[in-house]
Amino acid sequence: MGETPHTRPTSEFHARNFSTADVGRLVAGLDAQDGADGVRRLRAWAQSALDPRPGEQVIDVGSGTGSQTLALAAAVGPTGDTVGIEANPALREVAEQRAAAAGSTARFLDGDALALPLPDATVDVVWCERVLQHLSEPDKAVGEIARVLRPGGRVVLIDSDWATALLHPGDPDAVAALLAGTLAAAANPYSGRRLPDQLSAAGLVIDDQGSQALLQDNKAVPWPLVRMMGESTVRRGLMTEEQREDLYAALTEAAERGALHMSVTMFAVVAHRPT
């Protein structure tokens, strides 16, 4: 589980008030996810299905550090226009610095997924990856995406479904409690399975679907996130402190011998606006 849901619902992918230390940890986490095999495979499939073309207008909603924004900008070339929309100013700064270093034409704007800063029917391609799970009003965000798409425009939504999270080994009751706590803490924990329904409800036509598991590397387990999940679960009364500590010990021992399994499944749906 290279990512974790926010501990409270929010209308934005990233809170605007991260401290400098928080941003550093967030950037490190996002960079680690960028390198995960499951993320790379699903992104490659989704970009191929979207087929961004030279000269097209592209937006990346919740662009974070801009890694995928740069890939989209390369696909549409200097005659196209690729804009990353990100609410967190520190992440936008990171993205802008990386774009400049790479000589990319990608641009980054302040914006909320619930109110995209773009006119109606002006965008050819929309990319929105692992954003909706963090939103308390995800349907509104999908409606915004449908609003800005031109007739014939394409979109891919990629999101995790936290009911698919798996964790092994550990006492079954403690593992079940931790996963239940994770579901309870998320704004939109079942986002992955809801994507086709949300897109069709917004008037878009489903073209293709795909999925990949985000598997955690035993050598780079995000222990601070695991502990945050454990503490939240204890506070909710779903497990005792003793169960939590025993679970930590079991997971640590397993990771040291390469036997830990932590995963969540990501789903991707490609759709278009009818002409």
N, C-alpha and C positions, 0 to 999 in steps of 0.2 A: 504494500500500500504506500506508494510514493507520494500520495496526497492525502489530505484529511479534510472533511467538511469543516466549515466555519462553526464556531461554538454558538452562534446566534444567527437568525435570519437577517439578511441584508438585501438591499435593492441594487447592490453593486458587487462586481466580482471581487474587487479588493477594496478594503476600507481605505479612506483617504488619510486616516490619522495613524498609520503605522509609524513607530519610532524608527530611527536609523538602524538600530540593531534588528528590529523586526524585519525591515526591508532586506537587510543582508541575509538573514536566514531564509526569507521568502525567495530571493533571487537564487540562492544556492539550491533550494528545493526545486525551483522551476528548471534550473539548469540540469539537475540530476534527472528530472522527468524527461527533458528533451533527449537525453541519451538513452532512455529505456527502449529496449527493442520493441515492445508492444506499441508504444507511442509512435516510434519512427515508422513502423509498418502501417499503422492505421492512418497516419498522416499521408504517407505515400499513396495508399489506396484512395483516400479521400481527394487528394489533389489531382490524381489521375482521373477520377470520376467527375470532378468539377471542370477539369480542362480549362483553366484560365488561359486566355489568349492574348497575344500582343495587342496593346491599345485599349484593353478593357479597364473599367473602373472596379476596384476591389476594396472591400473593407474587412478588417479582422476585428471582431467585437470581443473585447476583453483580451487585448493583445499582449499584456504582460511585458516580458523582456523583448518581445518583437522577433523571436526566432522564426516563427511561422510567417510573420508579416514579411520578413526579408525573402523567404522562399517564394511567396506569392508575387512580390515585386519583381523578382528575377524572371518569373514566368510571363508577366505581362510586358516586361521590358521598358525601355525609356519612353515609349509612346503611351504606355499605360499609366495608371495612377493608383497606388496602393496606400491605404490609410489604416493605421492601427488606432483603434479607439480604446482608451484606457483611462480609468478614473483615478488611479494612483499616480501622483506626480513624480514620485521617486522612481517608479517602474518606467514611466514614460521617459525620464531622463536617461535611465540605463538603455532603453531601446533606441533612443536618439543617438547616444554615443556609439552603440554597436552598429547602427546603420551607417553613421558617418565613417567609422573605421572600415566598414566593408564596402564603402563606395556605393551604397544602395540608394535608390530613389524613394524608398519608403518614407512616409510621413506619419506623425503621431499626433492625435488630438485628444483633448480632455473630453470625456463623454460617458454617459450612463447607458447601459443596455436598454433601459426602460424609456429613454428619450434620445434616440440617436440624432446627432447634430447634422442631419442631412435632409435635403428635400425629398419629396415623394418621387418614386420611380426614376432614380438616378444612378443605381448601382447594378453592375453586371454580375458580380460574384460576392457572396458573403461567406465568411468563415467564422464560426463561433464554437470554440473548443473548451469544454469543461467549465463553462460559465453558468449555465442554467441551474446546476445543482446548488449554487450559492444564492439563488434568488428566491425571495418569498413571493414574487409575482412573475414566474417564468413565462406564462402565457402572454403577458403584456410584452415581454421582450421579443417573443416570436412574432407577435403582431407588428412590432416595430421593424423587424427584419423584412416581413412581407411588404410593409409600406414602402420601404426604400428600394426594393427590387424593381427593376424594369421588367416589362413583359418579356418572358423568355429568360430572365435572369435566374442564376442558380445559387443554391445555398447548401452548405453542409453544417449540420449540428453534430458535435461530438460530445458525449457526456458519459459519466460513470453512473452505474446503478449500485447503490451501496448495499442492497439486499443480496448482491452477488459476492460480497466480500468473504474471503476465506482466510482462516488463521489456524496454523498447526505447528507444533503440538501445544498441549496445555489441557488442564482440567476442562472437560466439555461444558460444565456449568459456567465456569469463569470465562471461557471463550465466547459462549453464547451471550453472557452478560455484557462483555466488552463490545461485541458487534451490535447488540441492542442499544447500547449507549451511543454508539456512533450514529445509528439511524435516528435516534431521538434528538441528537444535537444538530443534524443537518436541516437546512431550510427546505431542500427539495431532494430528499435522499433517493427517490425512485426515478430520477430524471431520465436515465438511459432508456427505460422501457416506454416512456411517455413521448419520445421525440416524434414518431410517426403521427400519433394522434394530434399533437400540437401543430405540426406543419400542415396537416390536412385541414384542421379546424381554421387555420389562417388563410385557407384558400389556395394552398400550394399543392403541387402534384408530386408524389413520391416517385423517385427514379431508381434508387438502389439503397441497400443497407449493408453494413458490415460491423465487425466487432473484433476486439483484441483484449486479452487479459494484460493488465499492468502488473507484472510480477516484480516483487521486491528482491533485490540483490542481497544475499546473505552477508556480503562484505560491507554493505552501506545501509544498514537498517536505520531508519529515522527514529532513533530512540526518544528524542524529545517529543515527537508527535505521538508515539505509542504511549508515553507516560502521560501526556495531556489527555489522551483518550481514557486511560485508566483512571486518572484523577476525576475526570468528569463522570465516569460511570459510578465511582464510589460516592460522589456527591449526590447522585441521583438515587442512591440506595439500591442499586442493582447488583452490587457485589461488595464484599467486605474488604477491608485493607489487607487482611491476611490472604484472601484469594488473589488480590491484585499482586502482592509481592511474590506469591508462589507462581503466578502466571509469568511475571517478569523473569523470574529465575529460569523457568522452563524455556521461554523464548530465547533468552540469552545463551543458554547451554546449547540449544539447537542451532542457533546462528553460528556459534563458534565451530561447530562441526559440519556446517553447510547443509543442515537438515531443516531449516526454517522455511515454511511456506506462508507468504503473505501476498494476497492478490485481490484485485477488484476488476470487474469487467467493464470495459468502455464500449459504448455503442456509437455508431455513426450512421446518419441518414442524409442522403442527398435528395434534393427536391428542386423544382423550378416553378416559377410563376407563369401561369398560362398566358399565351399571347392573345 
